[in-house]
Each structure stands twice: as structure tokens, then as C-alpha cells.
Amino acid sequence: MSAPTPSENTILDPYFLGLSFLVTFAIQMVFFFAASALKMDKVTDFAYGLGFVVLGVLLLVLGGTFHTRQILLCILTCLWGVRLAGYLLFRILKIGHDARFDGVREVFWRFLIFWVFQAVVVFITYMPLTFCLAQKVDSPYSWRDSLGYAMFVVGLIIETIADQQKFAYRNDAANKGHWCDVGLWKWSRHPNYTGELLCWWGLFSVSSAVFHLHPWQFVSIIGPLLLTMSILFFSGITRLERMADERYWFQPDYQQYRKQTSPLWLIPPAIYGALPVIVKRVLLLELPAYENPQEEKNDDGPLSSAGDKQSLGDDNGAAAEPPKQRRRKKREHHQRRKKKKSSQSDHQ
């Protein structure tokens, strides 16, 4: 019996790589030019999720083989992409502003670089599925399928719950000025990224069940690896940790939260807090890049925490409160907040 081959419905190349590249960049560039012309950032994340959905449906239809594995991969991709795109669009419409693009959306080339990088991430992340959807003959069900489907389901549940919990927390006025530390966010500082990584490593596992037919296709592991590197070092955790440190560094409970809460994996606080620093560094990704100590300055110099970077006077020319007094008021505010939560728990 001859070895299975890629789809005969060849467009540009038999593995759909060229088509996937062109479609991905076309989608991102259409949204980029619209966003650039209108100087807005409300469609950026929507375009990211939509790109995966369009690729999944298009490549499945063009492949024309409709094997069970291919259909399931398309369904799972669409489920993940539609949920993410819909949620992020709803969130930005409600918030009205994405601080990531302050000073970027107004500069054409800087804005373009972000969109090009996003297109590259979508194209490379989807590469394992591109190879699988181009395959003409199916492969038998294997342990890679079971592992991949399980990882995806668990990851999607975690990501969905984490997004909902943080969105609800941010929309409660009582939590203003405080980091999210409820639900899954008690066990991980970024549980939404935990879920996203599980989803895409799971999809790679399923796709790789056909790679024994063309072993060179294992090179597509660069897809989930790029996504992982992006989350760990570039547009994900590193940036969010820096922003959180700037906002909350001097709040009393923040250092304790950092010490007891894993940056990525879901681990009970009592266990994570008791682990040696070397174990956290080497095994659990508590990287030095995630630490951004904020130095206190005297009243004559610039103030270090984001909360203290205020004008030195109000509209009437009155002097602002000294930094120590503002920090004391913040501590008192959070103590009252704790008492309120405790009181609410007692009445439930």
C-alpha cells in the first residue's frame, strides 16, 4: 500500500502552507489598516481569534477529506477562537480602551509591527493543524489523540473560567485598586494563560498523530513553542507582571500574594509558598524577569509606584498628599475591604 499523501486539492503547495500564510496575513492586514485609519484598538484581539477560525474552516473545506480527526480539530479550533474573539471584543467594548497601545496606535510603523507579529504567531501556531488538515489519508486513533483532546478540554475550561472570574472581579467597584485574587487566580497569577497553553499543546498532540507519515512535519512543534515563548517572555506574563508591580508593589498584601501564588501553573498557595526559591525558579517558571521592584523616592524626586505618579498639586494649587500618607490610606482602604468581605461571608 502506498504511503498516504497530502491533499490533492493543492493550492500553492500540497501542504497548504502558502495558502495559510497568505490568508493569515490578509486577515490581519485588513484589520490593521482599519484600526490604523480610525486610530482604534478595539479589533486587535478579535482579529487574533478570528484568524484561527477562518483557517480551520477554510483548510478543512479545501482539503475535502473530512476525516474524523480533521473535523474535530476544526470544531475545537472554532470553539476556542469564537469564544476568545467574542469575549475579548465584548471586554474592550465595555472597557473602551486598551492601554497596551498607548503611544503605539498613533505611530503607523510601530502599530504595523505589532500586527505583523500577531500574523506570524497565528500562522506558526496553526502550522501543526495545517499539516493535519492537508493530509489525504487518515491515521489510526492513538494515545496522542486521547492526550490531546483531554488537554484541550481541561485547558478550555480553565481559560473560560479564569476570564469570567477576572472580568466579574474588575467590574465590581469594591475591587478597584486591587489585583484579582479570587477563584483560579488564588492558585495562579495567570490561569488564563495556563488554559491557553494546554489548549494549543493539546491540539499539537492530536495533529502529530499523522506526522509519522511525514516525520519532517514534527518541525511544526515550533507552533506551540512560539506561543509559549510569546506568553512567557514577550506580550504575556512579563508585561502583565511589570504592570502589576508598578500598581501594587507597596500594597501590604501584594508581596504575600506573589510569594504564595504560582505565575502560571495552578498550585495551592500553601504548597507553592512553602517551596524553595530554587524550585520555583527552575521548575515552576518564577523567572527573575517577572520581578520589578519599585523603589521609594523622597518627596523631592519622582515617585516610584504607579499610584503615586500624580500631579504635585490639584486644580486649585493645593499640595498633594505626601506619599507615605497616601500609602497609609491605601492600607486602611484594603483593611476595610477585607472586613467587608469577612462580614459578607459571615452572613452567607
C-alpha positions in Angstrom: 0.0 0.0 0.0 1.4 3.4 -0.9 2.1 5.9 1.8 -0.6 8.5 2.5 -0.1 11.8 0.8 -1.1 15.4 1.4 -4.4 16.6 -0.1 -4.7 16.5 -3.9 -6.6 19.8 -3.8 -3.2 21.6 -4.0 -3.2 25.4 -3.8 0.3 26.9 -3.9 1.8 23.8 -2.2 0.5 20.4 -1.2 0.6 21.2 2.5 -1.4 24.4 2.4 1.5 26.4 4.0 1.5 29.1 1.3 -2.3 29.4 1.4 -2.3 29.5 5.2 0.4 32.2 5.2 -1.5 34.4 2.7 -4.9 34.1 4.3 -3.5 34.8 7.8 -1.6 37.9 6.7 -4.6 39.1 4.6 -6.9 38.9 7.6 -4.5 40.7 9.9 -3.7 43.4 7.4 -7.3 44.2 6.6 -8.0 44.8 10.3 -4.7 46.7 10.7 -5.5 49.2 8.1 -9.0 49.7 9.5 -7.6 50.1 13.0 -4.8 52.4 11.9 -7.1 54.6 9.9 -9.5 55.0 12.8 -6.7 55.1 15.4 -8.5 52.4 17.4 -7.6 49.2 19.2 -11.0 47.5 19.6 -10.5 44.9 16.9 -6.9 43.7 17.6 -7.7 40.7 19.8 -10.9 40.0 17.8 -8.8 39.6 14.7 -6.4 37.3 16.5 -9.2 34.8 17.4 -10.9 35.2 14.1 -7.8 34.2 12.2 -7.8 30.7 13.7 -11.4 30.2 12.9 -11.1 31.2 9.3 -8.0 29.0 8.8 -9.8 26.0 10.4 -12.9 26.2 8.2 -11.1 27.1 5.0 -8.4 24.4 5.2 -11.0 21.7 6.1 -13.2 22.5 3.2 -10.3 22.8 0.7 -8.8 19.5 1.9 -12.0 17.8 1.1 -11.2 14.6 3.0 -13.2 15.3 6.2 -11.6 12.6 8.4 -12.9 12.4 11.9 -9.7 13.8 13.3 -9.7 16.7 10.9 -13.4 17.6 11.6 -12.7 17.5 15.4 -9.7 19.7 15.0 -11.7 22.2 13.0 -14.5 22.2 15.6 -12.2 22.6 18.6 -10.3 25.5 16.8 -13.5 27.3 16.0 -14.8 26.7 19.6 -11.6 28.2 21.0 -11.4 31.1 18.5 -15.0 32.1 18.7 -15.0 32.1 22.5 -11.8 34.2 22.7 -12.7 36.6 19.9 -16.2 37.2 21.3 -15.0 37.6 24.9 -12.2 40.0 24.0 -14.4 42.1 21.8 -17.1 42.4 24.4 -14.4 43.2 27.0 -12.8 46.0 25.0 -16.1 47.5 24.0 -17.1 47.7 27.7 -13.7 49.0 28.9 -13.4 51.3 25.9 -9.6 51.5 25.9 -6.6 49.2 25.6 -3.6 50.6 27.4 -1.2 48.3 25.6 -1.4 50.6 22.6 -0.9 54.0 24.2 1.7 55.7 22.1 1.6 52.9 19.6 -1.7 53.2 17.7 -0.8 56.7 16.7 2.5 55.7 15.1 1.9 53.8 11.8 5.1 51.7 11.8 5.0 50.7 15.4 1.4 49.7 15.1 2.2 47.7 11.9 5.0 45.8 13.6 2.5 44.6 16.3 0.1 43.4 13.7 2.8 41.6 11.6 4.0 39.8 14.8 0.4 38.8 15.5 0.0 37.4 12.0 3.3 35.4 12.4 2.1 34.0 15.7 -1.2 32.9 14.2 0.4 31.3 11.1 3.1 29.4 13.0 0.8 28.4 15.9 -1.6 26.9 13.5 1.0 25.0 11.4 0.6 21.6 13.1 -3.2 21.7 12.3 -2.4 22.9 8.7 -0.3 19.8 8.1 -3.0 17.5 9.5 -5.9 19.2 7.6 -3.9 18.8 4.3 -3.4 15.0 4.9 -5.3 12.9 2.3 -5.4 9.6 4.2 -6.2 9.3 7.8 -4.1 7.6 10.5 -5.4 5.2 13.2 -6.6 6.7 16.6 -3.6 6.8 19.0 -2.7 7.8 22.5 -1.7 11.2 21.1 -5.4 11.8 20.3 -6.6 10.9 23.8 -3.9 13.1 25.4 -4.6 16.0 23.1 -8.3 16.0 23.5 -8.1 15.8 27.3 -5.5 18.7 27.4 -7.8 20.8 25.2 -10.9 20.2 27.2 -9.2 20.9 30.5 -7.5 24.0 29.1 -10.6 25.5 27.6 -12.5 25.1 30.9 -9.7 26.7 32.8 -9.3 29.6 30.3 -13.0 30.3 30.2 -13.5 30.2 34.0 -10.4 32.4 34.5 -11.6 35.0 32.0 -15.0 35.2 33.5 -13.7 35.4 37.1 -11.4 38.3 36.3 -14.0 40.1 34.2 -16.5 39.9 37.1 -13.9 41.0 39.6 -12.8 44.0 37.5 -16.4 45.1 37.1 -17.1 45.2 40.9 -16.4 48.7 42.1 -15.4 47.4 45.5 -12.3 45.8 44.0 -11.0 49.0 42.4 -7.3 49.4 43.0 -6.8 45.7 43.9 -5.4 42.8 41.9 -7.6 39.8 41.1 -7.1 37.1 43.7 -10.3 35.1 43.6 -11.2 31.6 42.2 -8.5 30.2 40.0 -6.5 33.5 40.5 -5.8 32.3 44.0 -3.8 29.4 42.6 -2.2 31.1 39.6 -1.3 34.7 38.8 -2.2 34.0 35.1 -4.6 31.0 34.9 -6.0 32.1 31.6 -2.6 31.5 30.0 -2.4 28.1 31.7 -5.6 27.2 29.8 -4.4 28.7 26.5 -1.2 26.7 26.6 -3.0 23.5 27.4 -5.4 24.0 24.5 -2.7 24.5 21.9 -0.3 21.8 23.1 -3.3 19.5 23.1 -4.1 20.4 19.5 -0.5 19.8 18.6 -0.7 16.4 20.2 -3.7 15.4 18.1 -2.3 16.8 14.9 1.0 14.9 15.5 -0.8 11.6 15.3 -0.4 11.8 11.5 3.2 13.1 11.4 4.7 9.6 11.3 3.7 9.6 7.7 6.0 12.7 7.1 8.4 12.9 10.1 9.7 16.3 9.0 6.4 17.7 9.9 7.3 17.4 13.6 9.1 20.7 12.9 5.7 22.3 13.4 6.3 21.9 17.2 7.6 25.4 16.7 4.0 26.5 16.7 3.1 25.8 20.4 6.7 26.7 21.3 6.4 30.1 19.8 3.1 30.7 21.6 4.7 29.5 24.8 7.7 31.9 24.4 5.3 34.8 23.5 3.3 34.2 26.6 6.3 33.7 28.9 8.6 36.4 27.7 7.0 38.9 25.3 3.4 40.0 25.1 2.1 37.9 28.0 3.2 37.4 31.6 6.3 39.6 31.5 4.3 42.7 30.5 1.5 42.0 32.9 3.8 41.3 35.8 5.6 44.6 35.2 2.3 46.5 35.1 1.1 44.8 38.3 4.3 45.6 40.2 4.1 49.2 39.2 0.5 49.4 40.5 0.5 47.3 43.6 4.1 46.9 44.9 3.6 48.9 48.1 0.2 47.5 49.0 0.5 45.3 52.1 -0.8 42.0 50.8 0.7 42.1 47.3 4.2 40.7 48.2 2.5 37.9 50.1 0.3 37.2 47.1 3.3 37.0 44.9 5.1 34.7 47.3 2.3 32.2 47.6 0.9 32.3 44.1 2.4 30.5 41.1 3.0 32.7 38.0 1.5 30.1 35.6 0.6 26.6 36.8 -2.4 26.0 39.2 -0.8 25.2 42.6 -2.4 25.6 46.0 -1.0 28.7 47.7 0.0 26.8 50.9 2.2 24.4 48.8 3.7 27.0 46.5 4.5 29.4 49.3 6.5 26.7 51.1 8.6 25.7 48.2 12.3 26.8 48.0 13.1 29.6 45.6 15.3 27.4 43.5 12.4 25.0 42.9 10.2 27.9 41.9 12.8 29.3 39.5 13.8 26.0 37.8 10.6 24.0 37.7 7.7 26.5 38.1 8.8 29.4 35.9 9.1 32.0 38.7 11.5 33.9 36.5 13.6 36.9 37.5 12.1 38.8 34.6 8.8 38.7 36.5 10.2 40.7 39.4 10.1 44.5 39.0 11.0 46.0 42.5 9.7 49.6 42.9 12.0 52.0 44.8 10.6 54.5 47.2 11.7 58.1 46.5 11.8 61.1 48.7 9.3 63.9 48.2 11.7 65.9 46.1 12.2 63.1 43.5 9.9 61.2 41.1 7.6 58.7 42.9 8.1 55.1 42.1 4.7 53.3 42.2 2.1 53.9 39.5 -0.4 55.0 42.1 2.0 57.7 43.4 2.7 59.2 39.9 0.2 62.0 40.4 0.4 65.7 40.0 2.1 67.6 42.9 -0.9 69.9 43.1 -4.6 70.0 42.4 -6.5 72.4 40.2 -6.6 75.0 43.0 -2.8 74.8 43.5 -3.0 72.9 46.8 -0.2 70.5 47.5 -0.8 66.8 47.0 -0.7 64.4 50.0 2.7 63.1 50.9 3.4 59.6 49.5 3.5 57.9 53.0 0.1 59.4 53.8 -1.4 58.1 50.6 0.1 54.6 51.2 -1.4 54.6 54.7 -4.8 55.5 53.3 -4.4 52.6 50.8 -3.7 50.2 53.6 -6.7 51.4 55.6 -8.8 51.0 52.4 -7.8 47.4 51.9 -8.3 46.6 55.6 -11.8 47.9 55.3 -12.3 45.9 52.2 -11.2 42.7 54.0 -13.5 43.4 56.9 -16.4 43.9 54.4 -15.6 40.6 52.7 -15.4 38.8 56.0 -18.7 40.3 57.1 -20.4 39.2 53.9 -19.0 35.6 54.4 -20.4 35.5 57.9 -23.9 36.4 56.7 -23.9 33.7 53.9 
